[in-house]
Amino acid sequence: MIGRLNHVAIAVPDLAAAAANYRDSLGAKVSAPVDIPHQGVTVVFIELENTKIELLHPLGENSPIAKFLENNPSGGIHHISCEVNDIYAARDKLKASGKRVLGSGEPKTGAHGTPVLFLHPKDFDGTLVEIEEVAKAS
């Protein structure tokens, strides 16, 4: 069911400084910031050879990242994202095994424009896990 690691998301208090740090210190390819209003975040992607790092910054007062940063003022890992081929089949299998899907249980559109769901951290050893549907190979 689970595929490759798509990205690791890190909440940051200063998006420009964090992006510059990856670009200037590590020589990483850094995307331009993208606002995602329906998720309450601004994101920057750090492109790596085998995956991505997603830098998250609050967009608006009701952003879930704002609450995370209140509890972790220096920032930190917010979630990991793993790919699945069929998000509905993955959701149903997870729920059948007793895992909790956050929110309504219906996928939302993630930063990549693909369907995503989040799984309860208490079901995954304290880690918030995102599953993201990716295009099936033809």
VOKEDO-563527 format. One record per residue: residue in one letter; x, y, z of N, C-alpha, C in turn. Coordinates in steps of 0.2 Angstrom, whole numbers, padded with zeros to 4 digits, always signed. Each point is the difference from the previous one (the first is absolute). Last residue first. Example, Ala and Ser with C-alpha at 12.3 -4.5 7.8 and 13.67 -1.06 7.14 Angstrom:
<sites>
S+0064-0011+0035+0004+0006+0001-0004+0005+0003
A+0002-0028+0000-0004+0006+0000+0004+0006+0000
</sites>
This chain:
<sites>
S+0008+0021-0080-0004-0003-0005+0003-0005-0004
A+0000+0010+0027+0004-0001-0006-0004-0003-0006
K-0011+0015+0019+0002-0007-0001+0004+0000-0007
A-0002+0022+0017-0002-0003-0006+0002-0007-0001
V-0003+0009+0025+0004+0002-0006-0003-0004-0006
E-0008+0008+0027-0001-0004-0006+0005+0002-0006
E+0004+0002+0027-0001+0004-0006-0001-0005-0006
I+0000+0002+0029+0000-0005-0005-0002+0004-0006
E+0011+0006+0025-0004+0002-0005+0001-0005-0006
V+0005+0001+0028+0001-0003-0006-0005+0003-0005
L+0011+0006+0026-0005+0001-0005+0002-0002-0007
T+0009-0010+0024+0002+0003-0006-0007+0001-0004
G+0003-0013+0021+0001+0007+0001+0002+0005-0006
D-0005-0024-0001+0006+0001+0004+0002+0007+0001
F-0020-0008-0012+0006-0001-0003+0006+0003+0004
D-0023+0001+0006+0000-0006-0003+0006-0002-0003
K-0004+0021+0010+0000-0005+0005+0000-0007-0002
P-0002+0020-0015+0007-0002+0003+0000-0005+0005
H-0018+0002-0020+0001+0002+0007+0007-0002+0003
L-0005+0005-0026-0002-0005+0004+0002+0002+0007
F-0007+0012-0025+0004+0000+0006-0002-0005+0005
L-0003+0005-0029-0003-0001+0007+0005+0000+0005
V-0003+0008-0028+0004-0002+0006-0005-0001+0006
P+0002+0004-0030-0004-0001+0006+0004-0003+0006
T+0010+0017-0019-0002-0007+0001-0004-0001+0006
G+0013+0020-0007-0006+0000-0004-0003-0007+0000
H+0019+0008+0013+0002-0002-0007-0006-0001-0005
A-0002+0006+0024+0004+0005-0003+0002-0002-0008
G-0023-0011+0009+0007+0002+0003+0004+0005-0004
T-0028-0008+0003+0006+0002-0005+0006+0002+0004
K-0018-0017+0012+0001+0007-0002+0005+0001-0005
P-0016-0022+0009+0006+0003-0002-0001+0007-0002
E-0015-0012+0019+0000+0001-0008+0006+0003-0002
G-0005-0004+0023+0001-0007-0003+0000+0001-0008
S-0003+0018+0017-0006-0004-0002+0001-0007-0003
G+0019+0010+0016-0005+0003-0003-0006-0004-0002
L+0022-0014+0004-0002+0006+0003-0005+0004-0005
V+0004-0027+0005+0001+0005-0005-0002+0007+0003
R+0008-0024+0012-0004+0005+0000+0002+0005-0006
K+0001-0028+0005+0004+0006-0001-0005+0006-0001
G-0005-0025+0001+0000+0004+0006+0003+0007+0000
S-0003-0017-0018+0005-0002+0005+0000+0004+0006
A-0014+0006-0018-0002-0007+0002+0005-0003+0005
K+0004+0021-0009-0005+0000+0004-0002-0007+0003
L+0016+0002-0017+0003+0002+0007-0006+0001+0005
K-0005-0007-0022+0004-0005+0003+0002+0002+0007
D-0011+0016-0013-0005-0005+0002+0004-0006+0004
R+0012+0018-0011-0004+0002+0006-0004-0006+0003
A+0012-0004-0020+0004+0000+0006-0003+0003+0006
A-0012-0001-0020+0001-0007+0002+0005+0000+0006
Y-0005+0021-0009-0006-0003+0003+0001-0007+0002
I+0018+0011-0012-0001+0003+0007-0006-0003+0003
D+0017-0009-0018-0007+0001+0000-0002+0002+0007
N+0023-0003-0006-0003+0000-0006-0008+0002+0000
V+0020+0009+0018-0005-0006-0002-0003+0001-0007
E+0022+0012+0017-0004-0001-0006-0004-0007+0000
C+0009+0017+0021+0002-0006-0004-0005-0001-0006
S+0010+0019+0019-0005-0001-0005+0003-0006-0004
I+0003+0013+0026+0003-0004-0005-0005-0001-0005
H+0002+0021+0019-0003-0007-0002+0005-0003-0005
H+0006+0019+0014-0007+0000+0001-0003-0007-0002
I+0025+0010+0009-0003-0004-0005-0008-0001+0002
G+0012+0023+0007+0002-0007+0001-0004-0004-0005
G+0004+0026+0014-0002-0004-0006+0001-0007+0001
S+0003+0019+0016+0005-0001-0005-0001-0004-0006
P-0016+0003+0018+0001+0006-0003+0006+0000-0005
N-0019-0016+0010+0007-0002-0003+0003+0007-0003
N-0022+0000+0009+0003-0006+0004+0007-0001-0001
E-0011+0016-0014-0001+0002+0007+0003-0005+0005
L-0001-0005-0023+0006+0004+0002-0001+0003+0007
F-0018-0014-0008+0006-0004+0000+0006+0005+0003
K-0020+0011-0006+0000-0004+0007+0006-0004+0001
A-0001+0010-0021+0000+0005+0005+0000-0003+0007
I-0005-0013-0019+0008+0001+0001+0001+0005+0006
P-0022-0004-0008+0002-0005+0005+0008+0000+0001
S-0016+0022-0007+0005-0005-0003+0001-0006+0006
N-0013+0022+0000-0003-0007+0002+0004-0005-0003
E+0006+0023-0004+0000-0001+0008-0003-0007+0002
G+0013+0006-0024-0006+0001+0003+0000-0002+0008
L+0016-0011-0014-0003+0004-0004-0007+0002+0003
P+0026-0012+0008-0007+0001+0001-0003+0006-0005
H+0020-0018-0006-0001+0006+0004-0007+0002+0001
L+0018-0022-0008-0006+0003+0001+0000+0006+0004
L+0016-0017-0017+0000+0005+0005-0007+0003+0001
E+0010-0024-0011-0005+0005+0000+0000+0005+0006
I+0017-0018-0015-0002+0003+0007-0005+0005-0001
K+0006-0023-0016-0001+0007+0001+0000+0002+0008
T+0011-0021-0017-0006+0002+0003+0000+0007+0001
N+0018-0011-0011-0004-0006+0001-0007+0002+0004
E+0018+0016-0006+0000-0005-0005-0005-0006+0000
L-0006+0024+0010+0005-0004+0001+0000-0005-0006
E-0011+0025+0006+0000-0006-0004+0007-0003+0001
I-0017+0016+0014+0007-0001-0001+0000-0006-0004
F-0021+0018+0003+0003-0007+0000+0007+0000-0002
V-0020+0016+0013+0006+0001-0004+0002-0008-0001
V-0024+0014+0009+0005-0006-0001+0005+0002-0005
T-0021+0010+0017+0004+0002-0005+0005-0005+0000
V-0026-0002+0011+0007+0000+0000+0003+0003-0007
G-0023-0006+0007+0002+0004+0005+0008+0000+0000
Q-0017-0012-0014+0004-0004+0005+0003+0005+0006
H-0012+0008-0019-0005-0005+0003+0004-0004+0005
P+0013+0017-0013-0005+0002+0005-0005-0005+0003
I+0025+0001-0010-0006-0005-0001-0005+0002+0005
D+0023+0011-0013-0005+0001+0005-0005-0006-0001
V+0027+0001-0006-0007+0000-0003-0005+0000+0006
P+0028+0006-0007-0005-0001+0005-0007+0000-0004
A+0022-0008-0013-0003+0007+0002-0005-0002+0005
S+0019-0018-0002-0005+0003-0004-0002+0007+0003
V+0024-0013+0000-0005+0002+0004-0005+0003-0004
K+0023-0017+0000-0005+0004-0004-0006+0001+0004
A+0025-0002+0011-0006-0004-0002-0004+0005-0005
G+0022+0002+0014+0000+0001-0007-0007-0004-0003
L+0008+0005+0023+0000-0007-0002+0000+0000-0008
S+0000+0021+0013+0004-0005+0003+0001-0006-0003
D-0015+0016-0010+0007+0003+0001+0005-0005+0003
R-0023-0006-0003+0002+0002-0006+0008+0002+0001
Y-0013-0006+0019+0001-0006-0004+0003+0002-0007
N-0004+0018+0014+0004-0004+0004+0002-0007-0005
A-0017+0016-0006+0007+0002-0002+0005-0004+0003
A-0022-0004+0005+0001-0002-0007+0007+0002-0002
A-0007+0006+0022+0000-0007-0001+0002-0002-0007
A-0005+0022+0005+0007-0002+0003+0001-0007-0001
A-0021+0008-0007+0005+0003-0005+0007-0002+0003
L-0019-0005+0013+0000-0004-0006+0006+0002-0005
D-0005+0000+0027+0002+0005-0005+0002-0004-0006
P-0008-0012+0018-0003+0006+0002+0002+0006-0005
V-0005-0027-0005+0006+0005+0002-0003+0006+0001
A-0005-0028-0003-0003+0006+0001+0005+0005+0002
I+0001-0023-0016+0003+0004+0006-0003+0006+0001
A-0003-0025-0013-0003+0006+0000+0003+0003+0007
V+0007-0020-0019+0000+0002+0007-0002+0007+0001
H-0006-0018-0022+0003+0006+0003+0000-0001+0008
N-0005-0018-0016-0001+0006-0004+0004+0006+0003
L+0003-0028+0002+0000+0006+0004-0001+0006-0005
R-0008-0024-0009+0006+0004+0002-0002+0006+0004
G-0018-0018+0000+0005+0000-0005+0006+0004+0003
I-0022-0016+0010+0004+0006+0000+0005+0000-0005
M-0014-0019+0000-0004+0006+0000+0004+0006+0000
</sites>
